[in-house]
Amino acid sequence: MGRTWHCPVNNADIRPFVTGAAQPKLSQGNLRLVEIPLPPFHVQQRIAGVLSAYDELIETSQRRIKILESMARGLYREWFVHFRFPGHEGHPRVASALGEIPKGWEVKTIADVCESVSYGYTASAAREDVGPKFLRITDIVPDVIDWSGVPFCEIPEAKVPKYLLRHGDIVVARTGATTGYAKRLNRLHPATVFASYLVRARAQVGVSNRMLGILMESDEYKQYIQTNIGGAAQPQANAVVLTSMRFAVPPSTVSKDFDLFAAPLMDESELLAVKIQNLRRTRDLLLPRLLSGQITLPEVD
């Protein structure tokens, strides 16, 4: 096993270089005087190799997620935009407000196909585990929700069922520069309630929440919302606006068939997202331990 070395720099090492009493500060000149203990260069290289392996696994998983999401979106466009669903050959089309759509399909708004549309819970976020997770706008804007970074909130037990998110729910931002950004929740998420600046759309039975989720996460939906809220300095949209977009709704049989194809893609994507978060957590825990010598690497001949 490799030899150990002293722990990396800590507050005690820095304190002698801090000046000022009322407003302590660390000048750039003093910062350069702080000695940072490092392992030998060849050990640094081995540590970098270990961390690079984690980074490569993360990048590979991210690429796979993009492919799976692209496949799901492509399937959606084929079925519900170009109307090339299984059995579409020879299927008659009829005129509608959106142009020609397959016979038996209907033009509806998002609100029309929702069991409920609800505003979120008003509370302060807490880093301590004082209740369920508290999903906010900032949490849904990235491509993937990082559940480790989502805070908690205190909420009376009697109110939890009203705001608790469940599989298939879609939450959308209703204020700020990211108004119209939406995220559908799949299967693997902790007990979570949603904040007041989000609106939750819950699809009716017989309507594919996967289909609805792809629609509401799309650029076309964002553009629709931005067009309908105007150019205010602080954009805002109420639940009516956020669920007013019209689209062609297929019969429930087509929705069920779509889910058979889309569900495995979305489930695999979610599993990869969880894998990425675990890899990042492990990598970040390893780094200080490797640098401090708490974990040593075998010598390489």
N, C-alpha and C positions, 0 to 999 in steps of 0.2 A: 504494500500500500504506500501511497505517496506521503510525504511528511506534512505536518500541519503548520500553520502560521497564525499570526495574531489576527484578531477580529478586525474588520474594516473600520474606518473612521466613524466615531460616534459623537454625541453632543459634548461629552467631556473633552474630547480632542479639540473641538472647535472653540469651546468657551473662552480659552485664553486669548483668542484673536478677535473677540467681539468687543467693540468699543461703545461708549455712551451708556448712560444710566437710565434716563427717562425714556429714551427711544433707542434701544440697542440696535447696532447695525454691524454688518460684516462687510468691510470694504473689499474691493477687488484685489487690492494689493495684499491685504492680510489673508484673503482666501488662497492666494498663491503660496503662502507660507505653510499652509496646513499640509502635513505629511499624510499621505494615504498609503497604508501598507498594502502591498500586492503580492500575490504568489509569484514564483519564478515564471518566466515567459513561456517555457514549454508547458507548464501547468495551465497557464492562461489559455494557451492554444487548445488544450484538451477540454477545458471548460467550455470554450467557444464551440468546439465540435459537438458537445452534448447539447448545448442550447440550440445550435443550428439544426440538429435532428428534430427537436420539438418544432422549430419554426417551419421546417419543411413539411412536417405532418399537418401543421395548421394550414399552410398554404395549399396543400393538396386537398384538404377537406373543404376549404373555401372555394376552390375551383369546382369541386364536385357539387357543392350547394348551388353555385351559379348555373351549372349545367341542368340540374334537376329543376330549378325554378324556371329556367328558360324553356324546358320541356313542358312544364305545367302551363306556362303562359301561352306557348305555342299551341297546345291542345285546346286551350280556352278560345283562342282566336279562330282556330279552325272550326270549332263547333258553334260558337256563339257570335262571331263577327262575320265570318265567311259562310256560315251555315253548312259546312261540310261535315256533318255529323253522320254516324253510321246509318245507312238507309236513306241518305238524302237524295240519292239518284232518283229522279222521276218524282220527287216529293213536290207537290204544287206549292207555289208561293202566292201570297196575297199582298195587296197594298196596305201600308200602315203609315203612321206619323214618322217612322224612321226609315221609310222606303219599303221595299219588298222584304217580307219575312216569311218563313215557312208557315204553311197553313196549320192551324192548331196552336201556334205560338201567340203570345200577347205582348203588347207594349205596356209596361208598367214602370212606376218609379221604384226606387230602392225602398221607400217607406211602404209601398204596397205589398212587398214581399217579406216584410219584417213582422215578427211576432211582437217586438217591442223596440222602441228607440228611447234611450234614457241618458240623462246627464249624470256625471260622476259625483263622488263624495267630496265634500269640502273638509280638509284637515291639513295639518302640518306633517311633512315627512319626517321620519325618525330613522336614524341609523341603527338604533337598538332594536332588538327583536321584541317589539311591544304589541304585535298583532300581525295581520296578514300583510303581504307585500302591497305596495302602493304604486300602481303604474301611472306614470306621468307622460306628458308630451315628449320630453327629452328622451324617454326610454323607448319610444316607438319610432323615432325618426331614423336611427341606424337600420341597416339591412336586417340585422338580427337583434332581438332583445337580449341584452346581457343581464340575466336574472340576478347574478351576483352583485350587480351595481344598483339594482332596484331597491329603494328603501322600504321601510315598513310604516304603518300608521296605527294609531289607536282609534278604534271604532267600537261602539257598543255592540255586543253580541247580537242583539235583536235586529240591528241594521245590516249586518253582514250579508244575509241572503239577497237583499235588494241590490247590492253593489258587487257581489261576488262574480268574477268572470268564469266562464266555463268554456269547454271545448267548442270551437266554432264561432264564438263571439268575435265581433269586429269592432275595434275602437278607432276613433278618428279625432284628430286635433281640431278644435273649434276656434282657436285664437292664435295670434302671432304669425310670424313669417312662414310657419309650417302648417298653417291652416289647410286641411284637406289631406294631410298625411295620415294614412290608415295602416292598421296591422291586424291581421286575423290571428287568433290564438289557436294553436293546434292542441296536442294532447299533453305534452310534457312541460307543465308550468306549475309553480307552487300556488298555494291558496293566495289569491290576489283580488284586491278591489281596485277600482279605477278612479282617478282624480277628477275634480270638477271641470277641468278644462278639456276633458275628453267626452265624447258622446259614444255610447255603445249601441251598435245595431245587431239585433239577434234575429236570424232568419227564421221564417215559418217552417213548420214540418212540411216536407215535400219540396222545399227549395234548397238547392245545394249551397251550403255556406261556403264551400270551397270555391264554387263559381262566383258567388257574391264577394268573397274575399279577394280574388284575383281582380275583379272589376274595381273594387274600392282601393286597391293598392296600386292601380295602374296610373300611368302618366295622364291618360285621357281623363280619368276622374279628377286628378289634381288640377288639370287645366280647366275642367268644368267648374270646379269650386272657385278657383282664382278668378275666373271670368264673372262669376255670379256674386262675388263679394266686393268687387270694385277695387280701387287702388288706395284704400285708406292707409294711413301711417301705421295703424295697429289693426290689421285685418281681423275680422271676427265673422263667424258664421253660426247661426243657430241650427238646431236639429232639423228644422224644416228644410233649410237650404242644403244641408249635408246629405239629406236623403231624397232630394228632389230629382236627381238624374234619372232619365228614362233609359230603358234598355229592353231588348227582346227577351222575354221569359219563356223558356221551353216547357213542355209538359213534364210532369214529375218523373216519368219513365226515362226521359232523356237526361234529367238531372242525376238520377240514380246511376245511369250508365256512365256518366262523366265522372262521378265519384269513384267508381270502380277503377278507373284509369288514373285519376289524379291523387287519390288517397295514398297509394304507396310512394309516389314521388314526394309528397309533402311530409310524410312520416319519416322517410329516409333523410330528407333535408333537415328536419328537426333533430334527428339523432346525431347528425354530423355537427350541428350547431352546439349541441350539448358536449360532444367530444372536443370541439374547439375550446370551449370554456374550461373544460377540465384540463386540457393540455396547457393552456395559458396559466391556469392557477398553479399547476405542478411546476411549470418552468419558472414562474416568479418566486415560488417557494424554494426552488433549488438554488437559484443564483446566489443569494446571500450565504447559504450554507456551504456552497462550493467555494466561494471566495474566502470565507472565514476558516475553512478547513474542518468544519463540523462533519462534512461528507468529503471523503478523500477518493481520489481516482487512482486506479492501479497504474503502475508504471508501464509504459509501452516501450518495448525493445526497439 
